[in-house]
C-alpha cells in the first residue's frame, strides 16, 4: 500500500491524526511531529513528501478560521517574514536530498531548546520593535532554508511571534498564513525536485484525512486554553520538539 507495509501505513495514519490534533490545539508542530516520527518508519524523502499535502490542507483551515479579511491583515503585517520564507524555501528545496540531515537537525534543534527553556524559566527575550523588520527577515531566512530541506519552517516564526508578544488568536492565524503560503511553495518545489512523485503523492493525499480530523478535535482544546496556558504549552512543545531534533541529529552521527 503506497509502497509501505500495512503496519507502516496505519502507524503513519495514527501519527498524522495526533499531529493534526496538536496543530489544532496550539497552531503548529504538525510537520515536526510527523517528520520526527516518520523518520523511524520511512526514508527521509518519503517522510518529507508525506507531510506536504496534510500541511497544506490544515493550514488553509487555520489561516482562514477568522475569515479572509483577518488573513489578509496578517499577510500585510508580516509581509517581510513571509516573503523571505518563500524565497528561501525555493532556494533550499533543491538541496533536500544532498544536505546531511544530522547537521540540519542539530542547527535547528539546539536554538529552539535554548530559547524555549529560557522563556519557561521566566526570562524575557523580547525583540525591540524598531528592529522588527530585521528580525522578520532574519527569522525568514532561517525558516526558509530549513523549510525547503525538511518541510519544517515553523520554529523561527514561533520564536518571532513569542518575542513580539502577539496575542493568541493572531499568533495562530499568522502561523496558519505563513505555513499555508510556505506549503504551497513547498508543494511546487518538490513536484519539481521529484520528492513528490507517483508513489509519494497518493500517500500524502490520503494522510490529509486523519490530519484534518485530528485538527478539528484540536480546535476544541484550543478554544478552552487561556493566554497563559497557551503560551506555556507552546513553549513546552517547542522544548520537546527541539530536543527530539537534537536526538535525531545524534542518531545520524552514531
N, C-alpha and C positions, 0 to 999 in steps of 0.2 A: 504493500500500500504506500504509494508515493515514494517508493524506494526504501521504505522503512519496515522493520519488523512490527508486527501488530502491537506488541507491548511498548515499543518506542513511540508509535503513533498515539496511543491512548495516554501515555505518560505526558507526551507533548501537549495533548488537549487539556489535561488537568493542570499542567504548569501554566498554560496560557490563560485558563479561566481564573486561576489565582492571581496572575499578573494583572489581568483586567480588573479584578476586584480591588487590588491595591491602587491601581491608577484611578479608578472611580472614587476611592476614598480620599486620596491626597493629591491626585492630579499628575503624578509622574511615576517613574520607576518600572513601567511595564517592559520596555526593551531591555533594561538592565537585568531584571529578574529572568526574562526569557533567555537572553544571551548567556547569563551565568549558568542557568540550569541546563540549557540545551547543549552547552559546551561539553558536558559529560555524556551526552547521548548521540550527538550529531557532529559531522565535520564542521569546521568553523564557518565555511562559506554557506553551507546548508542552514546552519543556525541563524546566520545573518539574513539570508533570504526569507526564512520562515517568519521572521518578526515584521517584515516590511509592510505587508498589507494589513495585518491587525493593528499596527501602529497608525497607519493612515486612517483606517475606519474609526477607531476610537477617538482619534484627535479631531475628526470632523464633529463628532458629538460634543466633545469637551469644549472646542473653540466656539461653537455656536449655541451653547446651552442658554446663554443670556440674550441671544438674538444677534443678527448680523451687524447692527449698529455698534454694539459693545465690542464685537470682534474687530471691526474697522478702527475703533478708537484705540484698541490695544496695539494694532499694527502701526498706527501713527506714532503712538507713544514710545514704542520700542523698535522703530524702523532701522536704526543703526545696527542694533544687535541682530535683527532678523536678516538684513541684507548681508552682513558679514558671515553669518552662519551658512546661508545658502551658497555664497560664493565658495567658501572653503570646503563645504561638503563636495561640491563638484571637483575641486582641486584634489582632494584626498581619495575620492572614490576609486580612482583607477589604481591605487596602490593597496587596495584591500587584501589582495592575495600575496603581497610581497613584504609588507612591514611585519617584523616579528611581533606576534601577539603579546608575548610576555612583557616586552618593553612598553607597549601601548597601555596594557592594563595597569602596570606599576605607575606610569606617569599620570594616569587619570585617578587611580585609587588613593594614592598617598595624600594629595592635596585635599581630596574630599573628606577623608577621615580627619585630617588635621583641622580643617575649617569647622566641620560639624561638631567635633569634640570640643573645640574652643567655644563655640556658641552654647552648647549644652552646659558647659561649666559656668555660664553666666557672663562670659566676656563679650565685649562689643567689637564688631568688625565692620561697622557701617562705612560705606564709601562716601566721601564728601560729594555733595550734589554737583558742585562745579566741575567735578571730574567724571560725571556720569557718562558722557559720550565716550570718553576714553575707556571707561570700564566696559561699556556695552560692546565696543569694537574689540577690545582685548579678549573678553569672555567669548565673543562670537568667533574669533579666530580659533581659540582652543576648542570650543564646542564643534565647530565645523570640521576641523581637521580630524578629530576623533570620530565624528559622526559618519563621515564618508567611509572610514575604515571599519567601524564596529557597529554602526547603527545606533549609537548612544551619543547624543549631544545635549542631554538634559542637565547634568550636574553643574556645568558652568552657569547656565541660566538660573538654576535654583539658587546658587550662591549669590548671583547678582540680585535676584528678587529679595532674598532674605536680607542682604546688606542694605538695600534701599528701603526696607520696611514696607513693602507693598502689602495691602490688605488681602485677606484670604480669597475673596471672590475674584479680585483682579489677578492675583497670583495664578490661580487655577486657569483662568481664561487666557492670560498671556502665555502660560505654559502650553495650553492647547493650540493657540495660534502658531507659536514658534514651532512646536512639534509637528503640526499639520503641514506647514509650508516646507519644513525640512523633510518630512516624509514624502512629499510629492517629488522633491528634488532627488531624494534617495532612490525612489522608485525608478525614475527616469535614468539616473546614473547607473543603476545596477541592471536595468534592462540592457543598457549599452555595454556594461562590463561583462555580462554573461553570468553574473551571480544569480540573477533571476532568469530561469530558463524553463523549458518544457516540463522538467521534473519538479523544480522547486516552486514555481508559480502556483500550481494547483494546491500544493501543501499549504502555502501561505494564505491562499484564499479560504481554504476550509477552516483554518485556525481563526479566521475572523469571527466565526460563530461563538466559540467559547469566550473569546476576548470581549465581545460585545455583551454577552450575558453576564460575565463577571463584572464588567464595568457598571452595568445598570444596578447590580446588587451593591457595588461600592458607593454609588451615589447616595444611597440611603444612609450609610455611615457618615459620608462627608457632610451631609446636611445637619447632622447632630453634633458635629465637633465644633467647640468654640475656638476662638482665635488662638488662645494659649495652647490648647491641646493640639490643634492643627500644626502649629509651628513646632511643638515638641516632637510629635510623631514624624514630621517631615525630617527633622534633624536626626532622629534615631534611625530612620530608614536610610538616610544618607551615610551614617556611620556604618551600618550593616552592609550596604551595597558597596561602599568604598573598601571596606575590609575584605569583602568577597573578591573584588577586583585584584587586590593585593595578593590574596591567596592564590588566585588563578595565575598571577604573574610568577609566583614561586613554583607552581606546578609546571609551568613551561620550562623553568630553569633547572628543575630537579631531574 
